[in-house]
Amino acid sequence: MTRPNIGMDYAVLDCPDPAALANFYVQVLDWKSVRDEDDWHVIEGPAGERLAFQLAPDFVPVDWPTSGVGIHLDLLVDSLDPAEAWVISLGAQRVTGIPEHQTFRVYRDPVGHHFCLCLRD
């Protein structure tokens, strides 16, 4: 069988308020909003990468590390300390109680999705 042409469009994060969570990531990433509806928001970066936010009124974040992380975003930064200060000022929370790493730190966005700030190579 020949493999069909399958590509990836974007990752979708469930959340109780798509507009608010999209706005958080617009500020974190300096991307632009390209679609905003009551139940669906999409943001886009300069290279065409996209992230979507879908209304899920009963969304409950996973309790990591107890129940696994499921899926998370790795965001590239030049320096961890200023990036950490920025995301925390926007409403992120650093995840504590895990081993320290030299090259990344783990956070929760305002809804509870996990993401990492990772040093660029």
N, C-alpha and C positions, 0 to 999 in steps of 0.2 A: 504494500500500500504506500502511496506517495503522501508525504506529510503535507497537509494544507498550509497555506500561508497564515500563520497565527501570530499576532503581535500584541503587545500590552499597551493599553491606553493610559490608565491611571489607577492608583490605589484609592480605595474608598474607605473613609472612616465613619462609622456610625456615631451619632451624637444627638443629644436632646435639642441642640440649637445650632443648626448648620451655619447660620450667618455669623454667630459669635466665634465658633471654632475656626471657620474660614478666616475671619479677621485676625485671630491670633497667629495663624500660620502666614498670612499675608505680611504681618509685621515681623515675624521671626525671619522669614526667608526673603523679604523684599520682593515678593511676587505680586502679580495683579489678579484681581477677581475677573473672571471671564464669563461666568454664568451664576446668576443668583435668583433662585426661586425659593418659595417657602420651605420646601422639603429637600432641596438639592443645591449645593454651591460647588463651584469648581474654581480653583486658582491655577495660575500658570506661571512658570519660570521663563527666563530669557532664552533658554535652549529648547523650549516647547514642552518640557516636563510638566505634568499636571497632577494635582491632588484634589480629590473630591470629598465632599462631606454630605452625608445622607441623614435625614431625619429618622431618629430612633428614640422615641419618647421614653422607652423603658430601658435605655442603655445602662449597663452596669459594667464598670471596668474590671478587668481581671485583677486578682490579688497576687501580683508577682512579688517575690519569687515563690510563694506558697503554691499557686496553681499554674505556674508557667506564664510566659509573657505573650504567647499567641503570636502576634505580629507587632513589629515596631519600626520606626523610621530611624535611619542613621543620617544625621545631618553633619556635613563637613565644615570645620572651622579652622582658622589659622591659629587661634589661641583659646584655650579652655576658659580661663578666668573671665575675660571680657564677654565672651559668648554666654557663659553662665549668668553673669550679672544681667545681661540683656534679656534672656528668656525668663528669668525669675521676675524681672521688672514687668514683664507682660502677663504674668500669672502662672508660669510653670513652677513645679516643685521638684527639688532634687530628691531622688530616691536614696534613702539612707539604709544602713544596716547591711550593705553589700561590700565586698572587697574593693579597695581602691585600685584604679587602673591608671597607668601613665598616659594612655592614648585616648581614653573616652570616659564620659560620665553619663549616668542614666537619670532621666527626668520623667515626670508626668505632665502632660499638657493640662489645661484647665478642666478638662472633662475626665481625665484619668488615663488616656492613651499613653503608652510609653514611647519615648524617643531618646536617642543618644546624641550627644555632641561628640564628634570624633575628630581628632586632629588629622589634617590633611597630610598625606605622605610627602 
